[in-house]
């Protein structure tokens, strides 16, 4: 079944039944979004100090020779 088929059936519903269908679909979409948020894992970054950042910038951005 395609979305167009479902759309044509939904157009034939009464306004009360269409409202019920919309509520069911919205709750289903919200539940899927909540599941996706819960399954995402947070990336744990290594310890990175201000001195490490300064060293990285000096080594990788300020000491490179510009190519012409």
PyMOL Python script that loads the backbone (N, CA, C, O; Angstrom):
from pymol import cmd

cmd.read_pdbstr("""\
ATOM      1  N   UNK A   1       0.845  -1.165   0.000  1.00  0.00           N
ATOM      2  CA  UNK A   1       0.000   0.000   0.000  1.00  0.00           C
ATOM      3  C   UNK A   1       0.899   1.239   0.000  1.00  0.00           C
ATOM      4  O   UNK A   1       1.905   1.289   0.706  1.00  0.00           O
ATOM      5  N   UNK A   2       0.527   2.212  -0.785  1.00  0.00           N
ATOM      6  CA  UNK A   2       1.330   3.426  -0.882  1.00  0.00           C
ATOM      7  C   UNK A   2       0.653   4.571  -0.127  1.00  0.00           C
ATOM      8  O   UNK A   2      -0.496   4.466   0.300  1.00  0.00           O
ATOM      9  N   UNK A   3       1.387   5.646   0.021  1.00  0.00           N
ATOM     10  CA  UNK A   3       0.856   6.821   0.709  1.00  0.00           C
ATOM     11  C   UNK A   3      -0.328   7.406  -0.056  1.00  0.00           C
ATOM     12  O   UNK A   3      -1.260   7.932   0.553  1.00  0.00           O
ATOM     13  N   UNK A   4      -0.300   7.318  -1.379  1.00  0.00           N
ATOM     14  CA  UNK A   4      -1.419   7.834  -2.170  1.00  0.00           C
ATOM     15  C   UNK A   4      -2.697   7.048  -1.895  1.00  0.00           C
ATOM     16  O   UNK A   4      -3.780   7.628  -1.822  1.00  0.00           O
ATOM     17  N   UNK A   5      -2.575   5.736  -1.743  1.00  0.00           N
ATOM     18  CA  UNK A   5      -3.741   4.913  -1.417  1.00  0.00           C
ATOM     19  C   UNK A   5      -4.332   5.323  -0.072  1.00  0.00           C
ATOM     20  O   UNK A   5      -5.545   5.477   0.067  1.00  0.00           O
ATOM     21  N   UNK A   6      -3.473   5.492   0.896  1.00  0.00           N
ATOM     22  CA  UNK A   6      -3.919   5.871   2.235  1.00  0.00           C
ATOM     23  C   UNK A   6      -4.556   7.252   2.203  1.00  0.00           C
ATOM     24  O   UNK A   6      -5.564   7.492   2.869  1.00  0.00           O
ATOM     25  N   UNK A   7      -3.974   8.150   1.437  1.00  0.00           N
ATOM     26  CA  UNK A   7      -4.511   9.505   1.326  1.00  0.00           C
ATOM     27  C   UNK A   7      -5.926   9.475   0.745  1.00  0.00           C
ATOM     28  O   UNK A   7      -6.815  10.164   1.243  1.00  0.00           O
ATOM     29  N   UNK A   8      -6.135   8.691  -0.291  1.00  0.00           N
ATOM     30  CA  UNK A   8      -7.461   8.607  -0.904  1.00  0.00           C
ATOM     31  C   UNK A   8      -8.484   8.027   0.067  1.00  0.00           C
ATOM     32  O   UNK A   8      -9.632   8.471   0.090  1.00  0.00           O
ATOM     33  N   UNK A   9      -8.089   7.053   0.859  1.00  0.00           N
ATOM     34  CA  UNK A   9      -8.991   6.491   1.853  1.00  0.00           C
ATOM     35  C   UNK A   9      -9.283   7.534   2.943  1.00  0.00           C
ATOM     36  O   UNK A   9     -10.424   7.673   3.384  1.00  0.00           O
ATOM     37  N   UNK A  10      -8.258   8.257   3.367  1.00  0.00           N
ATOM     38  CA  UNK A  10      -8.426   9.255   4.419  1.00  0.00           C
ATOM     39  C   UNK A  10      -9.354  10.379   3.969  1.00  0.00           C
ATOM     40  O   UNK A  10     -10.105  10.917   4.782  1.00  0.00           O
ATOM     41  N   UNK A  11      -9.315  10.743   2.685  1.00  0.00           N
ATOM     42  CA  UNK A  11     -10.205  11.792   2.181  1.00  0.00           C
ATOM     43  C   UNK A  11     -11.669  11.367   2.296  1.00  0.00           C
ATOM     44  O   UNK A  11     -12.547  12.218   2.437  1.00  0.00           O
ATOM     45  N   UNK A  12     -11.941  10.070   2.238  1.00  0.00           N
ATOM     46  CA  UNK A  12     -13.303   9.571   2.296  1.00  0.00           C
ATOM     47  C   UNK A  12     -13.843   9.469   3.726  1.00  0.00           C
ATOM     48  O   UNK A  12     -15.034   9.225   3.920  1.00  0.00           O
ATOM     49  N   UNK A  13     -12.979   9.652   4.724  1.00  0.00           N
ATOM     50  CA  UNK A  13     -13.412   9.550   6.120  1.00  0.00           C
ATOM     51  C   UNK A  13     -14.225  10.768   6.534  1.00  0.00           C
ATOM     52  O   UNK A  13     -14.102  11.846   5.953  1.00  0.00           O
ATOM     53  N   UNK A  14     -15.054  10.574   7.546  1.00  0.00           N
ATOM     54  CA  UNK A  14     -15.775  11.709   8.121  1.00  0.00           C
ATOM     55  C   UNK A  14     -14.773  12.572   8.893  1.00  0.00           C
ATOM     56  O   UNK A  14     -13.660  12.135   9.186  1.00  0.00           O
ATOM     57  N   UNK A  15     -15.175  13.780   9.212  1.00  0.00           N
ATOM     58  CA  UNK A  15     -14.243  14.680   9.898  1.00  0.00           C
ATOM     59  C   UNK A  15     -13.861  14.128  11.274  1.00  0.00           C
ATOM     60  O   UNK A  15     -12.729  14.309  11.723  1.00  0.00           O
ATOM     61  N   UNK A  16     -14.804  13.455  11.945  1.00  0.00           N
ATOM     62  CA  UNK A  16     -14.506  12.875  13.250  1.00  0.00           C
ATOM     63  C   UNK A  16     -13.473  11.761  13.129  1.00  0.00           C
ATOM     64  O   UNK A  16     -12.528  11.702  13.916  1.00  0.00           O
ATOM     65  N   UNK A  17     -13.646  10.892  12.165  1.00  0.00           N
ATOM     66  CA  UNK A  17     -12.700   9.792  11.961  1.00  0.00           C
ATOM     67  C   UNK A  17     -11.351  10.309  11.458  1.00  0.00           C
ATOM     68  O   UNK A  17     -10.308   9.749  11.798  1.00  0.00           O
ATOM     69  N   UNK A  18     -11.365  11.352  10.669  1.00  0.00           N
ATOM     70  CA  UNK A  18     -10.116  11.942  10.182  1.00  0.00           C
ATOM     71  C   UNK A  18      -9.324  12.528  11.346  1.00  0.00           C
ATOM     72  O   UNK A  18      -8.099  12.410  11.387  1.00  0.00           O
ATOM     73  N   UNK A  19     -10.013  13.155  12.284  1.00  0.00           N
ATOM     74  CA  UNK A  19      -9.353  13.694  13.472  1.00  0.00           C
ATOM     75  C   UNK A  19      -8.722  12.575  14.291  1.00  0.00           C
ATOM     76  O   UNK A  19      -7.592  12.707  14.761  1.00  0.00           O
ATOM     77  N   UNK A  20      -9.447  11.477  14.461  1.00  0.00           N
ATOM     78  CA  UNK A  20      -8.899  10.323  15.197  1.00  0.00           C
ATOM     79  C   UNK A  20      -7.655   9.782  14.509  1.00  0.00           C
ATOM     80  O   UNK A  20      -6.662   9.457  15.161  1.00  0.00           O
ATOM     81  N   UNK A  21      -7.720   9.687  13.177  1.00  0.00           N
ATOM     82  CA  UNK A  21      -6.574   9.178  12.416  1.00  0.00           C
ATOM     83  C   UNK A  21      -5.368  10.087  12.592  1.00  0.00           C
ATOM     84  O   UNK A  21      -4.254   9.609  12.804  1.00  0.00           O
ATOM     85  N   UNK A  22      -5.584  11.392  12.507  1.00  0.00           N
ATOM     86  CA  UNK A  22      -4.480  12.343  12.680  1.00  0.00           C
ATOM     87  C   UNK A  22      -3.852  12.210  14.062  1.00  0.00           C
ATOM     88  O   UNK A  22      -2.628  12.233  14.198  1.00  0.00           O
ATOM     89  N   UNK A  23      -4.688  12.072  15.085  1.00  0.00           N
ATOM     90  CA  UNK A  23      -4.160  11.913  16.446  1.00  0.00           C
ATOM     91  C   UNK A  23      -3.342  10.643  16.578  1.00  0.00           C
ATOM     92  O   UNK A  23      -2.289  10.644  17.216  1.00  0.00           O
ATOM     93  N   UNK A  24      -3.822   9.551  15.976  1.00  0.00           N
ATOM     94  CA  UNK A  24      -3.062   8.292  16.030  1.00  0.00           C
ATOM     95  C   UNK A  24      -1.724   8.415  15.322  1.00  0.00           C
ATOM     96  O   UNK A  24      -0.703   7.944  15.823  1.00  0.00           O
ATOM     97  N   UNK A  25      -1.731   9.047  14.158  1.00  0.00           N
ATOM     98  CA  UNK A  25      -0.480   9.204  13.412  1.00  0.00           C
ATOM     99  C   UNK A  25       0.498  10.105  14.153  1.00  0.00           C
ATOM    100  O   UNK A  25       1.693   9.813  14.201  1.00  0.00           O
ATOM    101  N   UNK A  26       0.007  11.191  14.728  1.00  0.00           N
ATOM    102  CA  UNK A  26       0.887  12.102  15.468  1.00  0.00           C
ATOM    103  C   UNK A  26       1.500  11.416  16.679  1.00  0.00           C
ATOM    104  O   UNK A  26       2.688  11.594  16.948  1.00  0.00           O
ATOM    105  N   UNK A  27       0.725  10.644  17.404  1.00  0.00           N
ATOM    106  CA  UNK A  27       1.280   9.969  18.577  1.00  0.00           C
ATOM    107  C   UNK A  27       2.313   8.928  18.160  1.00  0.00           C
ATOM    108  O   UNK A  27       3.305   8.721  18.859  1.00  0.00           O
ATOM    109  N   UNK A  28       2.087   8.280  17.036  1.00  0.00           N
ATOM    110  CA  UNK A  28       3.039   7.287  16.543  1.00  0.00           C
ATOM    111  C   UNK A  28       4.361   7.958  16.157  1.00  0.00           C
ATOM    112  O   UNK A  28       5.430   7.427  16.459  1.00  0.00           O
ATOM    113  N   UNK A  29       4.303   9.098  15.507  1.00  0.00           N
ATOM    114  CA  UNK A  29       5.517   9.816  15.098  1.00  0.00           C
ATOM    115  C   UNK A  29       6.273  10.317  16.320  1.00  0.00           C
ATOM    116  O   UNK A  29       7.501  10.231  16.364  1.00  0.00           O
ATOM    117  N   UNK A  30       5.557  10.840  17.316  1.00  0.00           N
ATOM    118  CA  UNK A  30       6.216  11.331  18.538  1.00  0.00           C
ATOM    119  C   UNK A  30       6.927  10.196  19.256  1.00  0.00           C
ATOM    120  O   UNK A  30       8.041  10.377  19.747  1.00  0.00           O
ATOM    121  N   UNK A  31       6.295   9.022  19.324  1.00  0.00           N
ATOM    122  CA  UNK A  31       6.918   7.879  19.993  1.00  0.00           C
ATOM    123  C   UNK A  31       8.190   7.450  19.284  1.00  0.00           C
ATOM    124  O   UNK A  31       9.172   7.101  19.939  1.00  0.00           O
ATOM    125  N   UNK A  32       8.191   7.469  17.960  1.00  0.00           N
ATOM    126  CA  UNK A  32       9.394   7.080  17.219  1.00  0.00           C
ATOM    127  C   UNK A  32      10.520   8.076  17.445  1.00  0.00           C
ATOM    128  O   UNK A  32      11.681   7.682  17.552  1.00  0.00           O
ATOM    129  N   UNK A  33      10.188   9.377  17.520  1.00  0.00           N
ATOM    130  CA  UNK A  33      11.222  10.386  17.767  1.00  0.00           C
ATOM    131  C   UNK A  33      11.827  10.207  19.149  1.00  0.00           C
ATOM    132  O   UNK A  33      13.038  10.353  19.318  1.00  0.00           O
ATOM    133  N   UNK A  34      10.994   9.890  20.149  1.00  0.00           N
ATOM    134  CA  UNK A  34      11.504   9.687  21.493  1.00  0.00           C
ATOM    135  C   UNK A  34      12.426   8.482  21.560  1.00  0.00           C
ATOM    136  O   UNK A  34      13.433   8.514  22.268  1.00  0.00           O
ATOM    137  N   UNK A  35      12.100   7.430  20.842  1.00  0.00           N
ATOM    138  CA  UNK A  35      12.942   6.231  20.819  1.00  0.00           C
ATOM    139  C   UNK A  35      14.280   6.561  20.175  1.00  0.00           C
ATOM    140  O   UNK A  35      15.322   6.119  20.657  1.00  0.00           O
ATOM    141  N   UNK A  36      14.265   7.332  19.090  1.00  0.00           N
ATOM    142  CA  UNK A  36      15.515   7.702  18.428  1.00  0.00           C
ATOM    143  C   UNK A  36      16.395   8.547  19.342  1.00  0.00           C
ATOM    144  O   UNK A  36      17.615   8.383  19.340  1.00  0.00           O
ATOM    145  N   UNK A  37      15.803   9.442  20.118  1.00  0.00           N
ATOM    146  CA  UNK A  37      16.595  10.272  21.026  1.00  0.00           C
ATOM    147  C   UNK A  37      17.219   9.424  22.124  1.00  0.00           C
ATOM    148  O   UNK A  37      18.345   9.685  22.546  1.00  0.00           O
ATOM    149  N   UNK A  38      16.501   8.417  22.586  1.00  0.00           N
ATOM    150  CA  UNK A  38      17.009   7.587  23.663  1.00  0.00           C
ATOM    151  C   UNK A  38      18.124   6.667  23.198  1.00  0.00           C
ATOM    152  O   UNK A  38      19.010   6.337  23.987  1.00  0.00           O
ATOM    153  N   UNK A  39      18.107   6.249  21.953  1.00  0.00           N
ATOM    154  CA  UNK A  39      19.101   5.292  21.480  1.00  0.00           C
ATOM    155  C   UNK A  39      20.402   5.958  21.052  1.00  0.00           C
ATOM    156  O   UNK A  39      21.423   5.288  20.901  1.00  0.00           O
ATOM    157  N   UNK A  40      20.372   7.266  20.859  1.00  0.00           N
ATOM    158  CA  UNK A  40      21.611   7.952  20.492  1.00  0.00           C
ATOM    159  C   UNK A  40      22.583   7.929  21.654  1.00  0.00           C
ATOM    160  O   UNK A  40      22.207   8.192  22.796  1.00  0.00           O
ATOM    161  N   UNK A  41      23.825   7.614  21.362  1.00  0.00           N
ATOM    162  CA  UNK A  41      24.836   7.582  22.403  1.00  0.00           C
ATOM    163  C   UNK A  41      25.678   8.846  22.320  1.00  0.00           C
ATOM    164  O   UNK A  41      26.031   9.310  21.235  1.00  0.00           O
ATOM    165  N   UNK A  42      25.980   9.371  23.441  1.00  0.00           N
ATOM    166  CA  UNK A  42      26.793  10.576  23.505  1.00  0.00           C
ATOM    167  C   UNK A  42      28.254  10.208  23.301  1.00  0.00           C
ATOM    168  O   UNK A  42      28.747   9.253  23.902  1.00  0.00           O
ATOM    169  N   UNK A  43      28.938  10.950  22.468  1.00  0.00           N
ATOM    170  CA  UNK A  43      30.350  10.707  22.198  1.00  0.00           C
ATOM    171  C   UNK A  43      31.170  11.272  23.356  1.00  0.00           C
ATOM    172  O   UNK A  43      31.039  12.443  23.711  1.00  0.00           O
ATOM    173  N   UNK A  44      32.000  10.439  23.927  1.00  0.00           N
ATOM    174  CA  UNK A  44      32.855  10.874  25.024  1.00  0.00           C
ATOM    175  C   UNK A  44      34.177  11.340  24.443  1.00  0.00           C
ATOM    176  O   UNK A  44      34.901  10.574  23.807  1.00  0.00           O
ATOM    177  N   UNK A  45      34.477  12.609  24.674  1.00  0.00           N
ATOM    178  CA  UNK A  45      35.713  13.182  24.152  1.00  0.00           C
ATOM    179  C   UNK A  45      36.843  12.967  25.148  1.00  0.00           C
ATOM    180  O   UNK A  45      36.614  12.894  26.356  1.00  0.00           O
ATOM    181  N   UNK A  46      38.076  12.864  24.626  1.00  0.00           N
ATOM    182  CA  UNK A  46      39.209  12.706  25.542  1.00  0.00           C
ATOM    183  C   UNK A  46      39.479  14.026  26.278  1.00  0.00           C
ATOM    184  O   UNK A  46      39.007  15.088  25.873  1.00  0.00           O
ATOM    185  N   UNK A  47      40.234  13.931  27.344  1.00  0.00           N
ATOM    186  CA  UNK A  47      40.613  15.133  28.075  1.00  0.00           C
ATOM    187  C   UNK A  47      41.416  16.030  27.144  1.00  0.00           C
ATOM    188  O   UNK A  47      42.364  15.579  26.501  1.00  0.00           O
ATOM    189  N   UNK A  48      41.037  17.291  27.075  1.00  0.00           N
ATOM    190  CA  UNK A  48      41.674  18.211  26.150  1.00  0.00           C
ATOM    191  C   UNK A  48      41.773  19.552  26.857  1.00  0.00           C
ATOM    192  O   UNK A  48      40.765  20.219  27.091  1.00  0.00           O
ATOM    193  N   UNK A  49      42.990  19.937  27.193  1.00  0.00           N
ATOM    194  CA  UNK A  49      43.181  21.166  27.956  1.00  0.00           C
ATOM    195  C   UNK A  49      43.436  22.345  27.030  1.00  0.00           C
ATOM    196  O   UNK A  49      43.598  22.186  25.820  1.00  0.00           O
ATOM    197  N   UNK A  50      43.467  23.517  27.622  1.00  0.00           N
ATOM    198  CA  UNK A  50      43.751  24.737  26.859  1.00  0.00           C
ATOM    199  C   UNK A  50      45.163  24.665  26.251  1.00  0.00           C
ATOM    200  O   UNK A  50      45.382  25.091  25.116  1.00  0.00           O
ATOM    201  N   UNK A  51      46.099  24.129  27.011  1.00  0.00           N
ATOM    202  CA  UNK A  51      47.473  23.996  26.508  1.00  0.00           C
ATOM    203  C   UNK A  51      47.532  23.051  25.311  1.00  0.00           C
ATOM    204  O   UNK A  51      48.279  23.293  24.364  1.00  0.00           O
ATOM    205  N   UNK A  52      46.741  21.970  25.353  1.00  0.00           N
ATOM    206  CA  UNK A  52      46.686  21.052  24.223  1.00  0.00           C
ATOM    207  C   UNK A  52      46.145  21.772  22.978  1.00  0.00           C
ATOM    208  O   UNK A  52      46.638  21.560  21.870  1.00  0.00           O
ATOM    209  N   UNK A  53      45.147  22.611  23.168  1.00  0.00           N
ATOM    210  CA  UNK A  53      44.561  23.344  22.051  1.00  0.00           C
ATOM    211  C   UNK A  53      45.565  24.318  21.454  1.00  0.00           C
ATOM    212  O   UNK A  53      45.676  24.427  20.232  1.00  0.00           O
ATOM    213  N   UNK A  54      46.287  25.015  22.297  1.00  0.00           N
ATOM    214  CA  UNK A  54      47.290  25.972  21.811  1.00  0.00           C
ATOM    215  C   UNK A  54      48.392  25.236  21.056  1.00  0.00           C
ATOM    216  O   UNK A  54      48.833  25.688  19.999  1.00  0.00           O
ATOM    217  N   UNK A  55      48.836  24.110  21.593  1.00  0.00           N
ATOM    218  CA  UNK A  55      49.880  23.322  20.932  1.00  0.00           C
ATOM    219  C   UNK A  55      49.396  22.834  19.567  1.00  0.00           C
ATOM    220  O   UNK A  55      50.138  22.895  18.587  1.00  0.00           O
ATOM    221  N   UNK A  56      48.156  22.353  19.503  1.00  0.00           N
ATOM    222  CA  UNK A  56      47.597  21.878  18.243  1.00  0.00           C
ATOM    223  C   UNK A  56      47.541  23.004  17.213  1.00  0.00           C
ATOM    224  O   UNK A  56      47.919  22.805  16.059  1.00  0.00           O
ATOM    225  N   UNK A  57      47.077  24.177  17.617  1.00  0.00           N
ATOM    226  CA  UNK A  57      46.989  25.300  16.680  1.00  0.00           C
ATOM    227  C   UNK A  57      48.355  25.717  16.171  1.00  0.00           C
ATOM    228  O   UNK A  57      48.525  25.975  14.979  1.00  0.00           O
ATOM    229  N   UNK A  58      49.325  25.785  17.062  1.00  0.00           N
ATOM    230  CA  UNK A  58      50.673  26.187  16.642  1.00  0.00           C
ATOM    231  C   UNK A  58      51.258  25.171  15.672  1.00  0.00           C
ATOM    232  O   UNK A  58      51.840  25.548  14.655  1.00  0.00           O
ATOM    233  N   UNK A  59      51.110  23.886  15.977  1.00  0.00           N
ATOM    234  CA  UNK A  59      51.695  22.850  15.123  1.00  0.00           C
ATOM    235  C   UNK A  59      50.995  22.718  13.777  1.00  0.00           C
ATOM    236  O   UNK A  59      51.645  22.445  12.768  1.00  0.00           O
ATOM    237  N   UNK A  60      49.691  22.907  13.748  1.00  0.00           N
ATOM    238  CA  UNK A  60      48.942  22.609  12.534  1.00  0.00           C
ATOM    239  C   UNK A  60      48.492  23.811  11.721  1.00  0.00           C
ATOM    240  O   UNK A  60      48.163  23.666  10.543  1.00  0.00           O
ATOM    241  N   UNK A  61      48.472  24.989  12.319  1.00  0.00           N
ATOM    242  CA  UNK A  61      47.949  26.116  11.578  1.00  0.00           C
ATOM    243  C   UNK A  61      48.904  27.272  11.427  1.00  0.00           C
ATOM    244  O   UNK A  61      48.862  27.971  10.414  1.00  0.00           O
ATOM    245  N   UNK A  62      49.771  27.499  12.409  1.00  0.00           N
ATOM    246  CA  UNK A  62      50.639  28.658  12.340  1.00  0.00           C
ATOM    247  C   UNK A  62      52.040  28.354  11.863  1.00  0.00           C
ATOM    248  O   UNK A  62      52.764  29.279  11.492  1.00  0.00           O
ATOM    249  N   UNK A  63      52.454  27.107  11.857  1.00  0.00           N
ATOM    250  CA  UNK A  63      53.811  26.801  11.449  1.00  0.00           C
ATOM    251  C   UNK A  63      53.884  26.229  10.039  1.00  0.00           C
ATOM    252  O   UNK A  63      54.975  25.934   9.551  1.00  0.00           O
ATOM    253  N   UNK A  64      52.730  26.066   9.370  1.00  0.00           N
ATOM    254  CA  UNK A  64      52.757  25.541   8.004  1.00  0.00           C
ATOM    255  C   UNK A  64      53.242  26.609   7.037  1.00  0.00           C
ATOM    256  O   UNK A  64      52.918  27.789   7.171  1.00  0.00           O
ATOM    257  N   UNK A  65      54.011  26.177   6.077  1.00  0.00           N
ATOM    258  CA  UNK A  65      54.442  27.084   5.038  1.00  0.00           C
ATOM    259  C   UNK A  65      53.335  27.207   4.017  1.00  0.00           C
ATOM    260  O   UNK A  65      52.735  26.215   3.603  1.00  0.00           O
ATOM    261  N   UNK A  66      53.078  28.411   3.626  1.00  0.00           N
ATOM    262  CA  UNK A  66      52.015  28.615   2.638  1.00  0.00           C
ATOM    263  C   UNK A  66      52.527  28.234   1.252  1.00  0.00           C
ATOM    264  O   UNK A  66      53.622  28.615   0.839  1.00  0.00           O
ATOM    265  N   UNK A  67      51.699  27.472   0.556  1.00  0.00           N
ATOM    266  CA  UNK A  67      52.058  27.067  -0.797  1.00  0.00           C
ATOM    267  C   UNK A  67      51.518  28.090  -1.780  1.00  0.00           C
ATOM    268  O   UNK A  67      50.354  28.482  -1.695  1.00  0.00           O
ATOM    269  N   UNK A  68      52.351  28.522  -2.708  1.00  0.00           N
ATOM    270  CA  UNK A  68      51.948  29.546  -3.665  1.00  0.00           C
ATOM    271  C   UNK A  68      51.481  28.948  -4.963  1.00  0.00           C
ATOM    272  O   UNK A  68      51.105  29.679  -5.879  1.00  0.00           O
TER     273      UNK A  68
END
""", "prot")
cmd.dss("prot")
cmd.show_as("cartoon", "prot")
cmd.util.cbc("prot")
cmd.orient("prot")
